Amino acid sequence: MVEFTKITITNKILRYAPILLLFISVLNEFDFNYLELKYFSFNFPFVLIFYWSLKKAESLGYGLIFIAGLINDVVVGLPMGISSLAYLLICGFAAYFRNITLNPSLVKDWFFFLTTILVVNSMMYSLLVLLFSYNMNYSDLIVNLIFTFLLYIICANIFEVYQKLVFGNQNV
């Protein structure tokens, strides 16, 4: 007699939530202009991709991350492939950090995330300004960097609770 697995349909859907959240976040380029908060922006896909690539690499596939980057480029109006390159660089940094870390710590992850987004944003800025003559506002870029960095610690705690509930205590 064949034994059915104890994974329910709801649990299967919850296991794909990081992918769904990634595509929702790139399709819905949310900002807070409607609240008249001019200097508040963050890059949620950076947080999502770094955390899940670091903690549970198999939950997001590189191909899906690349496609999400292409969708983000279309939505935001950037040259095709810029966001995909940035997202895959974030995956590479997370994979490197996962392999060299002996004792995982949220604070270490957080500061390595800062290094990662500094490098990735510098690379994106250089490509957009030098190759594509794209006009960028420095203050918006710095505000986005700071709030993305601060958002990571909050989201990492939420994602950790989610990971324990959905996936159990594996790889936490």
PLY file of the C-alpha trace (Angstrom):
ply
format ascii 1.0
element vertex 172
property float x
property float y
property float z
element edge 171
property int vertex1
property int vertex2
end_header
0.00 0.00 0.00
1.31 3.43 -0.94
1.80 5.81 1.96
0.88 9.42 1.29
3.20 12.10 2.52
2.04 14.26 5.39
2.62 17.46 3.44
-0.73 19.11 2.84
-1.61 21.34 -0.09
-1.42 24.38 2.17
2.08 23.41 3.26
3.14 22.94 -0.38
1.87 26.42 -1.20
3.66 27.84 1.85
6.91 26.24 0.68
6.70 28.30 -2.54
5.92 31.56 -0.71
9.46 33.00 -1.13
9.19 32.62 -4.91
5.70 34.12 -4.96
6.83 36.98 -2.73
9.79 37.65 -5.03
7.59 37.91 -8.12
5.00 40.03 -6.33
7.72 42.38 -5.11
9.24 42.86 -8.57
5.86 43.26 -10.26
4.64 45.71 -7.66
7.38 48.34 -7.52
6.02 49.70 -4.28
7.09 52.99 -2.89
5.56 55.37 -0.40
4.81 58.33 -2.65
1.12 58.03 -1.87
1.94 58.55 1.82
4.06 61.56 0.88
7.18 60.00 2.40
9.75 61.25 -0.08
12.84 59.88 1.60
11.75 56.34 2.35
12.53 53.62 -0.14
14.05 50.19 0.04
14.90 47.29 -2.25
12.90 44.37 -0.87
14.02 41.88 -3.56
17.63 42.36 -2.37
16.61 41.40 1.17
14.52 38.46 0.03
17.11 37.06 -2.38
20.03 37.43 0.04
18.22 35.82 2.97
16.81 32.85 1.09
20.01 32.28 -0.90
21.92 32.30 2.38
19.64 30.21 4.57
17.79 27.89 2.20
19.36 28.07 -1.25
17.05 25.50 -2.81
13.94 27.61 -2.13
14.78 30.10 -4.90
16.19 28.90 -8.19
18.75 30.94 -10.10
16.62 30.79 -13.22
13.60 32.18 -11.39
15.75 34.91 -9.86
17.05 35.83 -13.33
13.49 36.01 -14.71
12.42 38.13 -11.72
15.26 40.51 -12.56
14.09 40.81 -16.15
10.55 41.54 -14.95
11.92 44.17 -12.56
13.80 45.84 -15.42
10.61 46.07 -17.45
8.58 47.45 -14.53
11.19 50.00 -13.41
12.40 50.94 -16.89
16.03 49.90 -16.59
18.07 48.38 -19.43
17.33 44.66 -19.72
19.53 42.43 -17.60
20.78 44.99 -15.07
18.55 43.79 -12.23
19.14 40.15 -13.18
22.87 40.69 -12.94
22.46 42.41 -9.57
20.21 39.64 -8.22
22.60 36.92 -9.35
25.53 38.79 -7.78
23.60 38.86 -4.52
23.10 35.09 -4.85
26.82 34.67 -5.44
27.73 36.72 -2.38
25.24 34.77 -0.26
26.59 31.42 -1.52
30.14 32.53 -0.76
29.20 33.69 2.73
27.25 30.48 3.40
30.31 28.40 2.49
32.83 30.32 4.60
30.67 30.76 7.71
31.33 28.34 10.55
29.04 29.88 13.17
26.00 31.54 11.59
24.89 34.73 13.27
22.22 37.23 12.32
24.52 40.17 13.02
27.27 38.72 10.79
24.71 38.10 8.06
23.43 41.65 8.44
26.84 43.27 8.04
27.80 41.00 5.16
24.50 42.03 3.56
25.64 45.66 3.87
28.87 44.80 2.08
26.91 42.95 -0.58
24.47 45.75 -1.32
27.28 48.32 -1.34
29.13 46.33 -4.01
26.00 45.52 -6.02
24.68 49.08 -5.92
28.12 50.42 -6.90
28.22 48.01 -9.82
24.67 48.96 -10.90
25.46 52.67 -10.56
28.63 52.31 -12.61
26.92 50.37 -15.38
23.92 52.69 -15.55
25.91 55.93 -15.51
28.93 54.97 -17.59
27.41 52.68 -20.19
23.82 53.86 -20.42
24.14 57.56 -19.43
21.37 57.04 -16.90
20.68 59.93 -14.52
20.63 58.89 -10.87
19.90 60.85 -7.73
22.62 60.24 -5.11
20.43 61.06 -2.13
17.73 58.61 -3.28
20.38 55.94 -3.79
21.84 56.43 -0.31
18.40 56.51 1.36
17.47 53.32 -0.46
20.71 51.68 0.65
20.24 52.66 4.31
16.61 51.54 4.52
17.35 48.29 2.69
20.12 47.59 5.20
17.82 48.37 8.15
14.96 46.34 6.69
17.12 43.22 6.49
17.26 42.68 10.25
13.48 42.94 10.54
12.76 40.69 7.56
15.38 38.15 8.61
13.62 37.65 11.93
10.25 37.28 10.21
11.68 34.89 7.61
13.35 32.83 10.35
10.02 32.34 12.14
8.38 31.49 8.82
11.15 29.03 7.98
10.79 27.24 11.32
7.02 26.96 10.90
7.02 25.77 7.30
10.28 23.87 6.89
10.91 22.83 10.47
14.27 23.31 12.19
16.31 22.21 9.19
19.01 24.67 8.00
18.05 27.44 10.43
0 1
1 2
2 3
3 4
4 5
5 6
6 7
7 8
8 9
9 10
10 11
11 12
12 13
13 14
14 15
15 16
16 17
17 18
18 19
19 20
20 21
21 22
22 23
23 24
24 25
25 26
26 27
27 28
28 29
29 30
30 31
31 32
32 33
33 34
34 35
35 36
36 37
37 38
38 39
39 40
40 41
41 42
42 43
43 44
44 45
45 46
46 47
47 48
48 49
49 50
50 51
51 52
52 53
53 54
54 55
55 56
56 57
57 58
58 59
59 60
60 61
61 62
62 63
63 64
64 65
65 66
66 67
67 68
68 69
69 70
70 71
71 72
72 73
73 74
74 75
75 76
76 77
77 78
78 79
79 80
80 81
81 82
82 83
83 84
84 85
85 86
86 87
87 88
88 89
89 90
90 91
91 92
92 93
93 94
94 95
95 96
96 97
97 98
98 99
99 100
100 101
101 102
102 103
103 104
104 105
105 106
106 107
107 108
108 109
109 110
110 111
111 112
112 113
113 114
114 115
115 116
116 117
117 118
118 119
119 120
120 121
121 122
122 123
123 124
124 125
125 126
126 127
127 128
128 129
129 130
130 131
131 132
132 133
133 134
134 135
135 136
136 137
137 138
138 139
139 140
140 141
141 142
142 143
143 144
144 145
145 146
146 147
147 148
148 149
149 150
150 151
151 152
152 153
153 154
154 155
155 156
156 157
157 158
158 159
159 160
160 161
161 162
162 163
163 164
164 165
165 166
166 167
167 168
168 169
169 170
170 171
